[in-house]
């Protein structure tokens, strides 16, 4: 895996895991004022969520990197070796 490919894969993993991490710890406001969204969180805690997301994305990226570098799973393993012979 080259540098650009590794960064691109990390970027994609980071954005996908962000949508997993965003709902963590959301508390809805009980005293909703007129004009405010009732589903809006009391505190968004974005920096904490981004830190958790960065760590989670790094762990997932590390697994993918190890699988790629050490050829634990290859394309041949994913493609069926059984072909129909006529």
Buried (B, 14 or more C-beta within 10 A) or exposed (E): BEEEEBEEBBEEBBEEBBEEBBEEEBEEBEEEEEEEEEEEBEEEBEEEBBEBBBEBBBEBBEEBBEEBEEEEEEEEEEEEEEEEEE
